[in-house]
């Protein structure tokens, strides 16, 4: 809507359980960052968020960061990320405090069929790159930046009980993931033409620089400059 030219939508899904577990381990790292920030600034947790020293995304997990940092406590945080975050995004209902409704799953599938040229699978990333290359006629290559830490060396292991709880909380995401994988297999056998989405329909906000929505990242900028595509 913000672009003056036609565009295409692409996305990649991940196993819901793995996505939440990754978020958990990332939050452990983030917890340590906030502790250090508090020591350096003397500010409260809330003040760190209010001053944008810490991304406001983690306000959802403030009770866990401040209090008893158990696995159970983490999954009790009132964050939409823990409740079918993929279905929320694809359906368009968004990340809000209300529970993700069952009908959002059908809407997510409808939107994928109608608007998305490609929805790949993280666990099959090479296949996703190859399919994207075939669909768009571009020779995409893999280039990894900002890779996560090895979870084998983290301080906590998620228990079987917590893994089961994650699956219960993300049943809609599990259904969507399996549906996308089945659809992906068919696309691999018969790549379709990209779905072109008309652009330029938004007129209520002048010229928008998309990088502003992403934010600045010296690590990402440096990696982009070193990318083979820019050599």
C-alpha positions as CSV (number, residue, x, y, z in Angstrom):
1,X,0.0,0.0,0.0
2,X,2.9,2.4,0.7
3,X,4.8,1.7,-2.5
4,X,3.9,3.5,-5.7
5,X,4.7,0.4,-7.8
6,X,3.3,-3.2,-7.8
7,X,4.9,-5.6,-5.3
8,X,4.9,-9.2,-4.1
9,X,4.5,-10.7,-0.6
10,X,6.9,-13.4,0.7
11,X,7.1,-14.9,4.1
12,X,8.8,-17.9,5.9
13,X,7.1,-19.9,8.6
14,X,8.8,-21.9,11.3
15,X,7.7,-24.8,13.5
16,X,5.6,-23.0,16.2
17,X,7.2,-24.8,19.1
18,X,10.7,-23.9,17.8
19,X,9.7,-20.3,17.3
20,X,8.5,-19.9,20.9
21,X,11.5,-21.8,22.3
22,X,13.8,-19.4,20.3
23,X,11.9,-16.5,21.7
24,X,12.4,-17.9,25.2
25,X,16.2,-18.2,24.8
26,X,16.4,-14.8,23.2
27,X,14.5,-13.4,26.2
28,X,17.1,-14.9,28.6
29,X,19.8,-13.0,26.8
30,X,17.6,-9.9,26.8
31,X,17.0,-10.3,30.6
32,X,20.8,-10.0,31.1
33,X,20.9,-6.9,28.9
34,X,18.3,-5.2,31.0
35,X,20.0,-6.1,34.2
36,X,23.2,-4.5,33.0
37,X,21.3,-1.4,31.8
38,X,19.8,-1.0,35.2
39,X,23.2,-1.1,36.8
40,X,24.6,1.4,34.5
41,X,21.7,3.9,34.5
42,X,20.1,3.3,37.9
43,X,16.7,3.4,36.2
44,X,13.8,1.1,36.9
45,X,12.7,-1.5,34.3
46,X,9.7,0.6,33.3
47,X,11.9,3.7,33.0
48,X,14.2,1.8,30.6
49,X,11.2,1.0,28.4
50,X,9.8,4.5,28.7
51,X,13.1,6.0,27.7
52,X,13.4,3.6,24.8
53,X,16.7,2.3,26.1
54,X,15.0,-1.1,25.8
55,X,12.7,-2.1,22.9
56,X,9.0,-1.8,24.0
57,X,8.4,-5.3,22.5
58,X,9.5,-6.7,25.8
59,X,7.0,-4.9,28.0
60,X,4.9,-8.0,27.5
61,X,7.6,-10.0,29.4
62,X,8.3,-7.5,32.1
63,X,6.6,-9.6,34.9
64,X,9.0,-12.4,34.0
65,X,12.0,-10.2,33.7
66,X,11.3,-8.5,37.0
67,X,10.1,-11.5,39.0
68,X,10.5,-15.2,39.3
69,X,12.2,-16.2,36.0
70,X,10.8,-19.7,35.6
71,X,9.7,-21.3,32.4
72,X,6.1,-21.5,33.6
73,X,6.2,-17.8,34.5
74,X,7.4,-17.0,31.0
75,X,4.5,-18.8,29.3
76,X,2.1,-16.9,31.5
77,X,3.1,-13.5,30.2
78,X,0.3,-11.7,28.4
79,X,2.0,-11.6,25.1
80,X,0.3,-12.3,21.8
81,X,3.6,-13.8,20.6
82,X,2.9,-16.8,22.7
83,X,-0.6,-17.3,21.3
84,X,-0.6,-18.2,17.6
85,X,1.6,-15.4,16.5
86,X,1.8,-16.6,12.9
87,X,-1.9,-17.0,12.4
88,X,-2.3,-13.5,13.9
89,X,0.0,-12.0,11.3
90,X,-1.3,-13.8,8.3
91,X,-5.0,-13.3,9.2
92,X,-4.5,-9.6,9.9
93,X,-6.1,-9.6,13.4
94,X,-2.8,-8.5,14.8
95,X,-0.9,-8.7,18.1
96,X,-3.4,-7.7,20.8
97,X,-4.4,-8.9,24.2
98,X,-7.5,-10.9,23.2
99,X,-7.1,-14.6,22.4
100,X,-6.6,-15.6,18.8
101,X,-10.0,-16.8,17.5
102,X,-10.4,-20.1,15.6
103,X,-11.8,-18.4,12.6
104,X,-8.5,-16.5,12.2
105,X,-6.9,-19.7,10.8
106,X,-9.2,-19.8,7.8
107,X,-8.6,-16.1,7.2
108,X,-4.8,-16.7,7.3
109,X,-5.1,-19.4,4.7
110,X,-7.3,-17.3,2.5
111,X,-4.9,-14.3,2.7
112,X,-1.9,-16.6,1.8
113,X,-3.7,-18.0,-1.2
114,X,-4.9,-14.6,-2.3
115,X,-1.9,-12.3,-1.7
116,X,1.3,-14.2,-1.0
117,X,3.5,-15.2,-3.9
118,X,5.5,-17.5,-1.7
119,X,5.4,-18.8,1.9
120,X,8.5,-20.8,2.6
121,X,9.6,-23.0,5.4
122,X,12.5,-22.2,7.7
123,X,13.3,-25.9,8.3
124,X,13.6,-26.3,4.5
125,X,15.4,-23.0,3.9
126,X,17.5,-24.3,0.9
127,X,14.3,-25.5,-0.8
128,X,12.7,-22.1,-0.1
129,X,15.6,-20.3,-1.7
130,X,15.5,-22.6,-4.8
131,X,11.7,-22.2,-5.1
132,X,12.0,-18.4,-4.8
133,X,14.6,-18.4,-7.5
134,X,12.4,-20.4,-9.8
135,X,9.3,-18.3,-9.2
136,X,10.9,-14.9,-9.5
137,X,13.6,-15.7,-12.1
138,X,16.3,-14.4,-9.8
139,X,19.3,-16.4,-8.6
140,X,18.9,-16.0,-4.8
141,X,21.8,-17.2,-2.6
142,X,22.0,-17.8,1.1
143,X,23.7,-15.3,3.3
144,X,23.5,-15.6,7.1
145,X,23.8,-12.7,9.5
146,X,22.8,-12.1,13.2
147,X,22.7,-15.8,13.8
148,X,21.3,-17.0,17.2
149,X,23.4,-18.6,19.9
150,X,23.8,-22.4,20.2
151,X,21.0,-23.4,22.6
152,X,23.0,-26.4,23.8
153,X,25.1,-24.0,25.9
154,X,22.2,-22.0,27.4
155,X,21.5,-22.0,31.1
156,X,18.1,-23.6,30.9
157,X,16.5,-26.5,29.0
158,X,12.8,-26.4,28.3
159,X,11.1,-29.2,30.0
160,X,8.8,-31.7,28.2
161,X,5.9,-30.2,30.1
162,X,6.6,-26.7,28.8
163,X,7.0,-28.0,25.2
164,X,3.6,-29.6,25.5
165,X,2.2,-26.4,26.9
166,X,3.6,-24.4,24.0
167,X,1.9,-26.8,21.5
168,X,-1.4,-26.4,23.4
169,X,-1.2,-22.6,23.2
170,X,-0.4,-22.6,19.5
171,X,-2.7,-25.2,18.0
172,X,-3.8,-22.8,15.3
173,X,-0.2,-22.1,14.4
174,X,0.5,-25.8,14.3
175,X,-2.4,-26.3,11.8
176,X,-1.2,-23.4,9.7
177,X,2.4,-24.6,9.6
178,X,1.4,-28.1,8.4
179,X,-0.9,-26.6,5.8
180,X,1.9,-24.4,4.5
181,X,4.3,-27.3,4.4
182,X,1.8,-29.4,2.3
183,X,1.2,-26.4,0.1
184,X,5.0,-25.8,-0.2
185,X,5.5,-29.4,-1.4
186,X,3.1,-28.9,-4.3
187,X,4.7,-25.6,-5.2
188,X,8.1,-27.3,-5.4
189,X,6.7,-29.7,-8.0
190,X,5.0,-27.0,-9.9
191,X,6.2,-23.4,-9.3
192,X,3.6,-20.8,-10.1
193,X,3.9,-17.3,-11.3
194,X,4.2,-14.6,-8.6
195,X,1.1,-12.9,-7.3
196,X,1.4,-9.2,-8.1
197,X,-0.2,-6.8,-5.6
198,X,-1.1,-3.3,-6.9
199,X,0.7,-0.4,-5.2
200,X,0.1,3.2,-4.4
201,X,-3.3,3.0,-2.7
202,X,-2.1,4.9,0.5
203,X,-2.4,8.6,0.3
204,X,-2.8,9.6,4.0
205,X,0.9,9.7,4.8
206,X,3.5,11.3,2.5
207,X,6.6,9.6,1.4
208,X,7.6,6.7,3.6
209,X,11.1,5.4,4.0
210,X,10.7,1.7,4.7
211,X,14.0,1.6,6.7
212,X,12.4,3.7,9.3
213,X,10.0,0.9,10.1
214,X,12.8,-1.5,10.5
215,X,15.1,0.7,12.6
216,X,18.8,1.1,12.5
217,X,21.2,-1.8,13.0
218,X,25.0,-1.3,12.5
219,X,25.4,-5.1,12.5
220,X,22.9,-5.5,9.7
221,X,24.2,-2.5,7.7
222,X,27.8,-3.9,8.0
223,X,26.7,-7.3,6.8
224,X,24.8,-5.9,3.9
225,X,27.9,-4.0,2.8
226,X,29.9,-7.2,3.0
227,X,27.3,-9.2,1.1
228,X,28.5,-10.8,-2.1
229,X,25.7,-9.0,-3.9
230,X,27.3,-5.7,-3.1
231,X,30.8,-6.6,-4.0
